[in-house]
Amino acid sequence: MKLFTFREDNHIHNGVLEDGIYYNTSTLFPSYDASFFENDGLASLKNALDTKNSSLTVIGQPEKLIFGAPFSTPSKIICIGLNYADHARETGAEIPKEPIIFMKSTTSFSGCNDPVMIPKDSVKTDWEVELAVVISKKARYVSAEESLHHIAGYCVHNDVSEREFQLERGGTWDKGKGCDTFAPMGPFLVTPDEAGDVHNLPIWLSLNGVKVQNSNTSNLVFSIPELISYISRFMTLLPGDVISTGTPPGVGLGFKPPIYLKPGDVMELGIEGLGTMRQETIAFSLEYEMPKV
């Protein structure tokens, strides 16, 4: 299944794409939130599809859908740094011996095609296409083997980053990662049975029509089961939480000289089988209201 949300009349509606048909699932499942995952919502949704539940309505003209993020705001967005060896090298960093963990604020969470707002006083806003995994049930001290039973699905994530805030202002990376609009995700949450081999998927990002990131998830340093197991030693993972697994080479910081985002730039990014996203950058404004997710 491919879960998604869409906006209509200033409301968020839930949907699912199955066998090429887009269904509105909002009557049965008003929110793809922590409670949905925790209470076996994915199995209930699958059963509704299999039994052709009359509360599922077919969406006409799906090409006109305005997609949001494919699930509700998570309790945590956990990211992994330098998890592609060639990305570590391009930034002048050593390949980590253990996963590097940092957090993005939940207020950075945004829809897959929403604008990315360059923060006030920023001169080094950068892009990072990543494979994100969503947790289906509570995970605490789980093994790598057990972790596979804690996965709801996968989606595309743009881990937008302000490099000066991240690397030049002292402290942890978080201050350069959690700005408003800095975590667009979507367009789908793809369940494991449909995602295929997530450790062998082409992953890419284009800036203004030029492909700058072009890699494969087979190049991850730490696999998804390893990451879930590792993180669960340090914090409890809750249903709906997101783990973003790191970015391949080709970020703006790695160019010589570096290239950073400016208002009007367009990022298009995707992962094979998980869908594509598009974000245009806009200048900072205190009056900007982030669209509902």
C-alpha positions in Angstrom: 0.0 0.0 0.0 1.0 3.6 -0.5 -0.5 5.9 2.1 -0.9 9.6 1.5 -2.7 12.7 2.6 -4.2 15.5 0.5 -5.6 19.0 1.1 -9.0 20.0 0.1 -11.1 23.0 1.3 -8.5 23.8 4.0 -8.8 20.3 5.4 -6.4 17.3 5.5 -7.8 14.1 4.1 -6.2 10.6 4.2 -5.9 8.3 1.2 -4.3 5.2 -0.1 -3.1 4.1 -3.5 -3.6 0.4 -4.3 -3.5 -1.3 -7.6 -3.4 2.0 -9.4 -6.6 3.3 -7.7 -6.6 6.3 -5.3 -9.0 5.9 -2.4 -10.2 8.5 0.2 -9.9 6.7 3.5 -10.8 9.5 5.8 -14.2 8.1 6.9 -12.5 5.0 8.3 -9.2 6.5 9.3 -9.4 10.2 10.2 -5.7 10.5 10.8 -2.5 8.5 10.0 -1.1 9.4 13.5 0.6 7.5 16.3 -2.7 5.9 17.4 -3.3 4.6 13.8 0.0 2.8 13.8 -0.2 1.7 17.4 -3.6 0.1 17.0 -2.8 -1.9 13.9 -4.2 0.6 11.5 -2.2 -0.7 8.6 -3.7 -4.2 8.9 -7.2 -2.6 9.2 -6.6 -0.5 6.1 -5.4 -3.6 4.2 -8.5 -5.5 5.3 -10.8 -2.6 4.2 -9.2 -2.7 0.8 -9.4 -6.5 0.5 -13.0 -6.5 1.5 -13.9 -3.5 -0.6 -15.3 -1.6 2.4 -18.0 0.7 1.2 -16.6 3.6 3.2 -13.6 3.8 0.9 -14.4 6.2 -1.9 -12.5 6.4 -5.2 -10.8 9.7 -5.8 -11.5 11.1 -9.3 -8.9 13.1 -11.1 -6.0 12.1 -8.8 -3.6 14.1 -10.9 -5.2 17.2 -9.3 -4.5 16.1 -5.7 -2.6 18.5 -3.5 -0.4 16.1 -1.5 0.7 16.9 2.1 3.0 14.8 4.2 1.9 11.1 4.1 1.3 10.9 7.9 0.7 13.1 10.9 3.4 15.0 12.7 5.6 12.4 14.5 6.7 12.7 18.1 10.4 12.6 16.9 12.3 13.0 13.7 15.7 11.3 14.2 18.4 11.7 11.6 21.6 9.9 10.9 24.7 11.9 9.8 27.4 10.9 7.4 25.8 7.5 6.6 27.1 7.4 3.0 30.9 7.0 3.0 31.3 9.1 -0.1 29.2 11.9 1.4 31.5 11.8 4.5 34.5 12.1 2.3 33.1 15.1 0.3 32.5 17.0 3.6 36.0 16.2 4.8 34.7 14.0 7.7 35.7 10.6 8.8 33.4 7.6 8.1 31.6 7.1 11.5 32.4 4.0 13.6 28.9 4.3 15.2 25.8 6.1 13.8 25.7 9.8 14.3 22.3 10.8 15.7 20.7 14.3 15.6 17.2 15.5 15.8 15.0 17.7 13.6 12.2 19.7 15.3 8.6 18.6 14.7 7.9 22.2 13.5 10.2 21.5 10.5 7.8 18.8 9.3 6.1 19.8 6.1 4.3 18.5 3.0 6.1 16.9 0.1 5.6 19.8 -2.4 5.4 22.7 0.1 7.9 25.7 -0.2 11.2 25.5 1.7 11.7 28.8 3.5 15.3 30.0 3.8 15.8 31.1 7.4 16.5 34.7 8.4 20.2 35.6 8.0 20.9 32.3 6.3 23.6 32.2 3.6 24.3 28.5 3.6 21.0 26.6 3.2 21.6 23.2 1.6 19.7 20.1 0.3 19.9 16.4 1.3 17.7 13.7 -0.2 17.2 10.8 2.2 15.3 7.5 2.7 13.2 7.8 5.8 11.7 4.9 7.7 8.5 5.2 9.9 8.1 3.2 13.1 4.9 1.1 13.5 5.1 0.1 17.1 7.1 0.9 20.3 10.7 -0.2 20.0 13.0 -0.3 23.0 16.3 -2.3 23.0 15.2 -4.3 20.0 17.7 -6.4 18.0 18.4 -5.8 14.3 16.3 -8.9 13.5 13.4 -7.8 15.6 13.5 -4.3 14.1 11.9 -5.5 10.9 8.6 -6.0 12.9 8.6 -2.4 13.9 8.6 -0.8 10.4 5.4 0.8 9.1 6.9 1.9 5.8 9.3 4.2 3.9 9.2 7.6 2.3 11.3 10.3 0.7 12.7 13.1 3.0 14.6 16.3 2.1 16.8 16.9 5.2 17.2 20.6 4.4 20.2 22.0 6.4 21.7 25.4 7.2 25.4 24.7 7.2 26.5 27.9 9.1 24.0 27.2 11.8 24.9 23.5 11.8 28.7 23.7 11.7 29.9 27.2 12.6 27.8 28.3 15.5 29.0 25.8 18.1 27.1 23.0 19.9 25.2 20.3 18.2 24.0 20.1 14.6 20.3 20.5 15.6 20.2 24.3 15.2 21.0 24.0 11.5 18.5 21.2 10.9 15.2 22.1 12.6 14.2 25.4 11.0 10.6 25.7 9.8 9.9 23.8 6.5 13.2 21.9 6.8 11.7 18.4 6.8 9.4 17.9 3.7 8.3 14.3 3.4 6.3 12.2 1.0 4.4 11.9 -1.3 3.7 8.4 0.0 4.3 6.2 3.0 5.1 2.9 1.2 4.6 -0.3 3.2 7.5 -2.8 3.4 5.7 -5.4 1.2 5.6 -2.9 -1.7 8.8 -1.0 -1.2 11.0 -3.8 -2.4 14.7 -4.0 -1.4 15.1 -0.7 0.4 18.9 -1.3 0.5 19.1 -1.2 -3.3 17.0 1.8 -4.5 18.2 4.6 -6.8 18.1 7.9 -4.9 18.5 11.3 -6.5 18.0 15.1 -6.3 18.0 17.7 -9.0 18.5 21.5 -8.5 17.0 23.7 -11.1 16.8 20.8 -13.5 20.4 19.6 -13.0 21.0 16.3 -11.1 23.3 16.9 -8.2 22.7 13.8 -6.1 22.6 10.4 -7.9 23.3 7.3 -5.8 21.8 4.1 -4.4 20.7 3.1 -0.9 23.0 0.1 -1.2 25.8 2.6 -0.2 24.5 3.1 3.3 27.1 2.6 6.0 24.6 1.4 8.6 21.6 -0.6 7.4 18.0 0.2 8.5 17.8 -2.7 10.9 21.1 -1.7 12.5 19.9 1.9 12.9 16.6 1.0 14.5 18.3 -1.4 16.9 21.1 1.2 17.7 18.7 4.1 18.3 16.4 2.0 20.4 19.2 1.6 22.9 19.2 5.4 23.6 15.6 6.3 23.3 12.2 4.6 23.0 10.9 4.7 19.4 7.2 5.4 19.3 4.6 4.6 16.6 4.8 7.2 13.9 8.4 8.2 14.7 10.7 8.9 11.7 14.3 7.8 11.2 16.0 9.5 8.3 18.9 7.4 7.1 21.4 9.9 5.7 22.2 11.5 2.4 24.5 10.5 -0.5 27.1 12.8 -2.0 26.2 15.9 -4.1 25.1 18.3 -1.4 25.9 22.0 -1.9 28.5 21.9 0.8 30.5 19.4 -1.2 30.9 21.5 -4.3 34.0 23.6 -4.9 33.1 26.3 -4.4 30.0 25.4 -2.4 26.6 26.0 -3.8 23.7 27.1 -1.5 20.0 27.6 -2.0 18.5 31.0 -2.9 14.9 32.1 -3.3 13.4 30.7 -6.5 15.5 27.6 -6.6 13.6 24.4 -7.3 14.5 21.0 -5.8 13.1 17.8 -7.3 14.0 14.6 -5.6 12.9 11.0 -5.4 13.6 7.3 -4.6 12.7 4.6 -6.9 9.3 3.1 -6.0 8.7 5.7 -3.2 7.7 8.6 -5.4 9.1 12.1 -6.1 8.8 15.5 -4.4 9.3 19.1 -5.6 10.1 22.1 -3.4 10.7 25.7 -4.4 12.7 27.9 -2.0 11.2 31.2 -0.7 12.7 34.1 1.2 12.2 34.3 5.0 9.0 35.9 6.2 7.6 36.1 9.7 4.2 36.2 8.1 4.6 32.9 6.3 2.2 30.3 7.5 3.2 26.7 7.0 0.5 24.7 5.2 -1.3 22.1 7.2 0.3 18.7 7.4 
